[in-house]
Amino acid sequence: MTQLSIIILNYNASAFLELCVESVLVATQNIKSQIIVADNASTDNSLMRIKQYSNQVEIIEFDKNYGFSKGNNLAVQQATGEYICLLNPDTIVGSNVFDECYAFAKPALSGVEVAQSQVGFIGVQLIDGSGTYLPESKRRVPTKSGVALKKIGVDSKYYDQRFTQDERAKTEVLVGAFMMGKKSTYEKLGGLDERYFMYGEDIDLSFTALKNGFHNWYLGDLKIIHFKGESTIQDKKYRERFYNAMQLFYAKHHPESKWSQWLVNKFAQVMINKTPKSIEQKIDVDRRQIVISEDYDSDRFEVFTLDQLLESNFLTDTVNLEIIWDTKTIERQEIISFMSFHGNRWTYRFLNHSRSTISGSDSSNSRGVVKQF
């Protein structure tokens, strides 16, 4: 029996989808898995990039962009695993993530005293392409004051700050970029509400799980990279979808509170028309670029092994440094640990398995960089 079905819903993620699929293939070597890439009618070369893995990945091509909720629901119908994991295409997972999450969900395997029937969904810690922790990894059920305060820099009522980012604990809301649970639980709860096109559906499903007696778990010691900007551009369309989702959430789960709904609607109208700050990728012509690899040979870049990087003076003497990770030879778990520890002191890029493309992102609020050789 298939233990886990990983569902990657893609829309124009291109090189980042390739990095994601390559990481998933490595991370599922010890688990009976099914990998599904469902494509929401992308207009780029996303599917061409993963064609080489077509014997290991099931590809579903939709005739139009169905959005996050319906696209995932359609893909889940094709899942054969006891468990499913919704995974964004702009993520990179470490080799132990699925094994650890599956073991946690199956107490008989891990010895952890967690009632299996009470586990709703499982999430992990997300860092962005600069190594910065993403606090939306664990959130509270949104209140009208919590959403408003978040927008003026007060996060205590929106993000779950009751425990640290590296702990394992119950939380209320998980992020849809990585959301794992039993397929039967997902179906029992009705899946993702398809009235949400994009944004808010993970909050809705998490809250629905809580209302039905399940617990959502955050495993903070497990980390993945979520570039985020490849699937989330905070323009006016983003703001419309996000705040319309909040309106839908309150109308659905708090129909008795007409006053709260009115306040949320008014706040949404103001925020939708707000002009966001522009965030650009870092550009530094003097930046020193090095490739970290075990066997890469290049006339273009300086190349060092991981041991050489850790033992050298780069980490103390070099400021304008861009580290390019060769994902074919460097364990992603090592990469994620390094980035999480050192944060955004330097910039990072990722070399795909065929070593034909370098991709990366310096901010979770803007699109990343893709360079083709």
C-alpha positions as CSV (number, residue, x, y, z in Angstrom):
1,M,0.0,0.0,0.0
2,T,1.2,3.5,-0.8
3,Q,2.1,5.2,2.5
4,L,2.2,8.8,1.3
5,S,1.1,10.8,-1.8
6,I,2.9,14.1,-2.3
7,I,0.8,16.5,-4.3
8,I,2.6,19.4,-5.9
9,L,0.2,21.9,-7.5
10,N,2.1,24.0,-10.0
11,Y,1.5,27.2,-11.9
12,N,4.4,28.7,-13.7
13,A,7.0,27.8,-11.1
14,S,9.4,26.6,-13.8
15,A,13.0,26.1,-12.5
16,F,11.7,26.1,-8.9
17,L,9.4,23.2,-9.6
18,E,12.4,21.2,-11.0
19,L,14.3,21.9,-7.7
20,C,11.2,20.8,-5.7
21,V,10.7,17.5,-7.6
22,E,14.4,16.6,-7.4
23,S,14.3,17.2,-3.6
24,V,11.1,15.1,-3.2
25,L,12.5,12.2,-5.2
26,V,15.5,12.1,-2.8
27,A,13.3,12.5,0.3
28,T,11.0,9.6,-0.6
29,Q,13.6,6.9,-1.0
30,N,12.7,5.2,2.3
31,I,8.9,5.5,2.1
32,K,6.3,4.0,-0.3
33,S,5.2,7.1,-2.1
34,Q,3.3,8.5,-5.0
35,I,4.4,11.9,-6.4
36,I,1.8,13.8,-8.3
37,V,2.4,17.1,-10.1
38,A,-0.9,18.7,-11.0
39,D,-0.4,21.7,-13.3
40,N,-2.9,24.5,-13.4
41,A,-2.5,25.2,-17.1
42,S,1.0,26.8,-16.8
43,T,2.2,29.0,-19.7
44,D,5.9,28.5,-19.0
45,N,8.2,25.5,-19.5
46,S,7.4,23.9,-16.1
47,L,6.4,20.5,-17.4
48,M,9.2,20.3,-19.9
49,R,11.6,20.8,-17.0
50,I,10.3,17.7,-15.2
51,K,9.7,15.5,-18.2
52,Q,12.9,13.6,-17.5
53,Y,11.2,12.4,-14.3
54,S,8.0,11.3,-15.9
55,N,8.6,7.6,-15.0
56,Q,8.8,8.6,-11.3
57,V,6.2,11.4,-11.2
58,E,2.5,11.3,-12.2
59,I,1.7,14.5,-14.1
60,I,-1.9,15.8,-14.3
61,E,-2.4,18.6,-16.8
62,F,-5.5,20.7,-16.2
63,D,-7.3,22.5,-19.0
64,K,-7.4,25.8,-17.0
65,N,-6.2,27.4,-13.8
66,Y,-8.5,26.0,-11.1
67,G,-6.8,27.8,-8.3
68,F,-5.2,26.3,-5.2
69,S,-8.3,24.7,-3.6
70,K,-9.9,23.0,-6.5
71,G,-6.6,22.1,-8.1
72,N,-5.5,20.3,-5.0
73,N,-8.9,18.6,-4.5
74,L,-8.8,17.2,-8.0
75,A,-5.3,15.9,-7.4
76,V,-6.2,14.3,-4.1
77,Q,-8.9,12.3,-5.9
78,Q,-6.0,10.6,-7.8
79,A,-3.9,10.0,-4.6
80,T,-3.5,6.3,-3.5
81,G,-1.6,7.0,-0.3
82,E,-2.9,6.5,3.2
83,Y,-1.5,10.0,3.9
84,I,-1.2,13.0,1.6
85,C,1.0,16.0,1.7
86,L,0.2,19.2,-0.1
87,L,3.5,20.8,-1.2
88,N,4.1,24.0,-3.0
89,P,6.2,23.9,-6.1
90,D,8.6,26.6,-4.9
91,T,9.9,24.5,-2.0
92,I,12.9,22.3,-1.3
93,V,12.6,19.5,1.3
94,G,15.3,17.8,3.3
95,S,15.8,14.1,3.0
96,N,14.3,13.3,6.4
97,V,11.1,15.4,6.3
98,F,8.6,12.9,5.0
99,D,10.0,10.0,7.1
100,E,9.9,12.0,10.3
101,C,6.3,13.4,9.6
102,Y,5.1,9.9,8.7
103,A,6.6,8.4,11.9
104,F,5.1,11.2,14.0
105,A,1.7,10.5,12.5
106,K,2.1,6.7,13.2
107,P,2.8,6.5,16.9
108,A,3.6,2.8,16.7
109,L,6.6,3.6,14.5
110,S,7.9,6.5,16.6
111,G,7.0,5.7,20.1
112,V,5.6,9.2,20.5
113,E,2.5,9.3,22.6
114,V,0.2,11.0,20.1
115,A,-3.2,9.6,19.5
116,Q,-3.2,8.8,15.8
117,S,-6.9,9.4,15.4
118,Q,-6.6,12.9,16.8
119,V,-3.9,14.1,14.5
120,G,-5.5,16.5,11.9
121,F,-2.6,17.9,9.9
122,I,1.1,18.2,10.3
123,G,3.3,21.1,9.4
124,V,7.0,22.0,9.5
125,Q,9.2,25.1,9.8
126,L,9.6,27.1,6.7
127,I,12.5,29.3,5.8
128,D,12.8,31.4,2.7
129,G,15.5,31.6,0.1
130,S,17.6,33.8,2.3
131,G,17.5,31.4,5.3
132,T,15.0,33.6,7.2
133,Y,12.3,31.9,9.3
134,L,8.7,32.4,8.0
135,P,6.4,32.9,11.0
136,E,3.3,31.9,9.0
137,S,4.6,28.3,9.6
138,K,2.5,28.4,12.7
139,R,-0.4,30.7,13.2
140,R,-3.4,31.4,15.4
141,V,-7.0,31.3,14.2
142,P,-7.4,34.8,12.8
143,T,-9.5,37.4,14.6
144,K,-10.4,40.7,13.1
145,S,-8.0,42.4,15.5
146,G,-5.3,39.9,14.8
147,V,-5.4,40.5,11.1
148,A,-5.5,44.3,11.5
149,L,-2.6,44.3,14.0
150,K,-0.5,42.2,11.7
151,K,-0.7,44.9,9.1
152,I,0.8,47.5,11.5
153,G,3.6,45.2,12.7
154,V,2.0,43.6,15.8
155,D,2.1,39.8,15.1
156,S,1.3,38.3,18.5
157,K,-2.4,37.7,17.7
158,Y,-1.8,36.4,14.2
159,Y,1.3,34.2,14.4
160,D,1.5,31.5,17.1
161,Q,4.1,32.8,19.5
162,R,3.2,30.5,22.4
163,F,6.3,28.3,21.7
164,T,9.5,28.7,19.8
165,Q,10.0,28.1,16.1
166,D,12.2,25.0,16.7
167,E,9.8,23.2,19.0
168,R,7.2,20.5,18.4
169,A,3.7,21.5,19.6
170,K,0.1,21.7,18.8
171,T,-0.8,24.8,16.9
172,E,-4.0,26.2,15.4
173,V,-3.3,27.0,11.8
174,L,-0.7,25.5,9.4
175,V,0.5,26.8,6.1
176,G,-0.7,25.2,2.8
177,A,2.9,25.2,1.4
178,F,3.4,22.0,3.4
179,M,0.4,20.3,4.9
180,M,0.3,16.6,5.7
181,G,-2.5,14.4,7.0
182,K,-4.5,11.3,6.4
183,K,-6.4,11.3,3.1
184,S,-9.4,10.0,4.9
185,T,-9.3,13.0,7.3
186,Y,-8.9,15.4,4.4
187,E,-12.0,13.9,2.7
188,K,-14.0,13.7,6.0
189,L,-13.4,17.5,6.4
190,G,-14.5,18.2,2.8
191,G,-11.0,19.0,1.5
192,L,-10.1,22.6,0.7
193,D,-13.1,24.9,0.3
194,E,-13.2,25.7,-3.4
195,R,-14.7,29.1,-2.8
196,Y,-11.2,30.2,-1.9
197,F,-9.2,30.6,-5.2
198,M,-5.9,31.3,-3.5
199,Y,-5.0,32.3,0.1
200,G,-7.1,31.5,3.2
201,E,-7.9,28.0,2.3
202,D,-5.2,26.6,4.6
203,I,-6.6,28.7,7.5
204,D,-10.1,27.4,6.7
205,L,-9.0,23.7,6.6
206,S,-6.9,24.0,9.7
207,F,-9.8,25.6,11.6
208,T,-12.3,23.1,10.3
209,A,-10.0,20.3,11.6
210,L,-10.0,21.9,15.1
211,K,-13.8,22.3,15.1
212,N,-14.1,18.6,14.3
213,G,-11.9,17.5,17.3
214,F,-8.6,17.1,15.5
215,H,-5.2,18.6,16.6
216,N,-2.8,20.3,14.2
217,W,0.8,19.7,14.9
218,Y,3.8,21.9,14.1
219,L,7.2,20.0,14.0
220,G,9.6,22.9,14.3
221,D,12.8,20.8,14.2
222,L,12.0,19.8,10.6
223,K,12.7,22.5,8.1
224,I,12.1,23.1,4.4
225,I,12.8,26.0,2.1
226,H,9.9,27.9,0.7
227,F,10.9,30.6,-1.8
228,K,7.3,31.9,-1.5
229,G,7.8,34.7,-4.0
230,E,7.3,32.3,-6.8
231,S,3.7,31.6,-5.7
232,T,3.0,34.7,-3.7
233,I,3.4,38.2,-5.3
234,Q,2.0,40.8,-3.0
235,D,0.4,43.0,-5.7
236,K,-3.2,44.3,-5.8
237,K,-4.5,41.0,-7.0
238,Y,-2.8,39.3,-4.1
239,R,-4.4,41.7,-1.6
240,E,-7.8,41.3,-3.2
241,R,-7.6,37.5,-2.9
242,F,-6.2,37.6,0.7
243,Y,-8.7,40.0,2.1
244,N,-11.6,38.5,0.2
245,A,-10.6,35.2,1.8
246,M,-10.7,36.8,5.2
247,Q,-14.2,38.0,4.5
248,L,-15.3,34.6,3.4
249,F,-13.7,33.0,6.5
250,Y,-15.7,35.2,8.9
251,A,-18.9,34.8,6.9
252,K,-18.5,31.0,7.0
253,H,-17.3,30.5,10.6
254,H,-18.9,33.5,12.4
255,P,-22.2,34.0,10.6
256,E,-23.8,35.2,13.8
257,S,-21.5,38.2,14.2
258,K,-22.7,40.7,11.5
259,W,-20.8,43.5,13.2
260,S,-17.5,41.7,12.9
261,Q,-18.2,40.9,9.3
262,W,-18.9,44.5,8.6
263,L,-15.6,45.6,10.2
264,V,-13.7,43.0,8.3
265,N,-15.3,44.0,5.0
266,K,-14.4,47.7,5.6
267,F,-10.9,46.9,6.6
268,A,-10.5,44.7,3.5
269,Q,-11.6,47.5,1.2
270,V,-9.0,49.8,2.7
271,M,-6.1,47.3,2.5
272,I,-6.9,46.1,-1.0
273,N,-6.3,49.7,-2.3
274,K,-3.1,50.2,-0.2
275,T,0.1,50.6,-2.2
276,P,2.7,48.0,-1.0
277,K,6.4,48.7,-0.6
278,S,8.5,47.6,-3.5
279,I,11.1,45.0,-2.6
280,E,13.8,44.1,-5.1
281,Q,16.4,41.4,-5.3
282,K,19.9,42.2,-4.1
283,I,22.2,43.2,-6.9
284,D,25.9,43.5,-6.2
285,V,28.4,43.5,-9.0
286,D,31.2,42.9,-6.6
287,R,29.7,39.8,-5.1
288,R,31.9,36.8,-4.9
289,Q,30.2,33.6,-6.2
290,I,31.3,30.2,-5.1
291,V,29.9,26.8,-5.8
292,I,29.7,24.2,-3.0
293,S,30.0,20.8,-4.6
294,E,31.7,17.5,-4.2
295,D,32.6,17.0,-7.9
296,Y,31.6,20.1,-9.9
297,D,34.2,21.3,-12.4
298,S,33.8,24.8,-13.6
299,D,35.7,27.6,-15.4
300,R,33.0,30.1,-14.5
301,F,33.0,29.8,-10.6
302,E,35.3,29.0,-7.8
303,V,34.4,25.5,-6.4
304,F,34.8,24.3,-2.9
305,T,33.5,21.2,-1.0
306,L,31.2,21.7,2.0
307,D,34.0,20.8,4.4
308,Q,36.2,23.4,2.8
309,L,33.5,26.0,3.2
310,L,33.1,25.2,6.8
311,E,36.8,25.1,7.5
312,S,37.7,28.2,5.5
313,N,37.7,31.9,6.4
314,F,34.8,32.7,4.1
315,L,32.4,32.6,7.0
316,T,34.3,35.3,8.9
317,D,36.1,37.3,6.2
318,T,33.7,37.5,3.3
319,V,30.7,39.8,3.2
320,N,29.6,40.0,-0.4
321,L,29.4,36.3,-0.9
322,E,26.9,34.3,-2.9
323,I,26.9,30.6,-2.2
324,I,25.6,28.4,-5.0
325,W,24.6,25.0,-3.8
326,D,25.1,22.0,-6.0
327,T,22.0,20.0,-5.1
328,K,23.2,17.0,-7.0
329,T,26.1,16.3,-4.5
330,I,25.3,18.3,-1.4
331,E,22.6,16.9,1.0
332,R,19.7,19.3,1.1
333,Q,19.5,18.7,4.8
334,E,23.0,20.2,5.2
335,I,22.0,23.1,3.0
336,I,18.8,23.9,5.0
337,S,20.7,23.6,8.3
338,F,23.4,25.9,7.1
339,M,21.0,28.5,5.8
340,S,18.8,28.4,8.9
341,F,21.8,28.8,11.2
342,H,23.5,31.6,9.3
343,G,20.4,33.4,8.0
344,N,20.6,36.1,5.4
345,R,24.2,37.1,6.0
346,W,24.9,36.0,2.4
347,T,22.8,35.2,-0.6
348,Y,22.1,31.7,-1.8
349,R,21.5,30.1,-5.2
350,F,20.7,26.5,-6.2
351,L,22.1,24.5,-9.1
352,N,19.8,21.8,-10.4
353,H,20.8,18.2,-11.0
354,S,21.6,18.7,-14.7
355,R,23.6,21.7,-13.7
356,S,22.0,23.8,-16.4
357,T,20.2,26.3,-14.2
358,I,20.9,28.4,-11.1
359,S,17.9,29.6,-9.2
360,G,17.2,31.4,-5.9
361,S,15.5,34.2,-4.1
362,D,16.6,36.9,-1.7
363,S,13.1,37.8,-0.4
364,S,9.9,36.0,0.2
365,N,8.0,39.1,-1.1
366,S,9.4,39.1,-4.7
367,R,10.1,36.7,-7.5
368,G,13.4,34.9,-7.6
369,V,16.3,34.8,-10.0
370,V,16.7,32.1,-12.7
371,K,19.9,31.9,-14.8
372,Q,20.1,29.4,-17.6
373,F,23.5,28.2,-18.9
